Amino acid sequence: MTAERTLHASGLKLAYGDRLIVDDLDLVVPPGRITAIVGANACGKSTLLKSMARLLAPRAGQVLLDGKDIHKLPTKQVARELGLLPQSPIAPEGIAVSDLVGRGRTPHHGPLSRWSRADDEAVAAALDATDTAALADRAVDELSGGQRQRVWIAMALAQQTDVLLLDEPTTFLDVSHQVDVLDLLTDLNRRSGTTIVMVLHDLNLAARYADHLVAMAGGRLYAAGDPGEILTAETVKDVFGMDSRVIPDPLTGRPMVLPIGRHHVPAGV
């Protein structure tokens, strides 16, 4: 099992230039659990994740990793404890899959250390877990969007951090591979106790896979807690501006959102 790192934000204010994106946000990430962040486009989900990964310094407030300001910790220390899969990663031109995944091992190397058997094993395990071992010798820029996404996830897994942040990890994937990726992350969480925080657009997948759901609206925290408690028709209306019915998922008993469009008048109305 990995160490249970604590990660939380306090009084967080985030901006790009003069444009305020996140304002006065407090968030506690449950250690050793899967947290999904949901919300409408431009509500600040990805910006929040960037700050939690130390890629964006706050205008006010703090992101604390094990009680210490993450923006004041050494870069390599953070990289050994916290991994990030950004929304649109860019691979060096012509790089092979195995080499890209191997870059996940960089934080574990010192100035004089060499590639080791442990590195080989970490890369092989990450490729196997993401079903990309057969692609190891292929150039990343030759792959389909779904294949590339799984390779990037493999690189994040090879980093072997206690906390993993993923910004829309199911992007470019068909439904089958979306479920495969989320099953993979669930396996990682259950096997290693890795704390996982991911931004998801699909409310039903978020409700099905997350232990803890965070709903954002207008750059602020709208609600956070057990998906069964906070994912209601009222939440969907307030966060997404959409009418819906929320019923129990027949497979899991968790909430399942049924959107109501203009052409979908509820039966009996």
Stockholm file with secondary structure:
# STOCKHOLM 1.0

chainA/1-269         MTAERTLHASGLKLAYGDRLIVDDLDLVVPPGRITAIVGANACGKSTLLKSMARLLAPRAGQVLLDGKDIHKLPTKQVARELGLLPQSPIAPEGIAVSDLVGRGRTPHHGPLSRWSRADDEAVAAALDATDTAALADRAVDELSGGQRQRVWIAMALAQQTDVLLLDEPTTFLDVSHQVDVLDLLTDLNRRSGTTIVMVLHDLNLAARYADHLVAMAGGRLYAAGDPGEILTAETVKDVFGMDSRVIPDPLTGRPMVLPIGRHHVPAGV
#=GR chainA/1-269 SS CCCCCCEEEEEEEEEETTEEEEEEEEEEECTTSEEEEEESTTSSHHHHHHHHTTSSCCSEEEEEETTEEGGGSCHHHHHHHEEEECSSCCCCTTCBHHHHHHGGGGGGCCTTCCCCHHHHHHHHHHHHHTTCGGGTTSBGGGSCHHHHHHHHHHHHHHTCCSEEEEESTTTTCCHHHHHHHHHHHHHHHHHHCCEEEEECSCHHHHHHHCSEEEEEETTEEEEEECHHHHCCHHHHHHHHCCCEEEEECTTTSSEEEEECCTTCCCTTC
#=GC SS_cons         CCCCCCEEEEEEEEEETTEEEEEEEEEEECTTSEEEEEESTTSSHHHHHHHHTTSSCCSEEEEEETTEEGGGSCHHHHHHHEEEECSSCCCCTTCBHHHHHHGGGGGGCCTTCCCCHHHHHHHHHHHHHTTCGGGTTSBGGGSCHHHHHHHHHHHHHHTCCSEEEEESTTTTCCHHHHHHHHHHHHHHHHHHCCEEEEECSCHHHHHHHCSEEEEEETTEEEEEECHHHHCCHHHHHHHHCCCEEEEECTTTSSEEEEECCTTCCCTTC
//
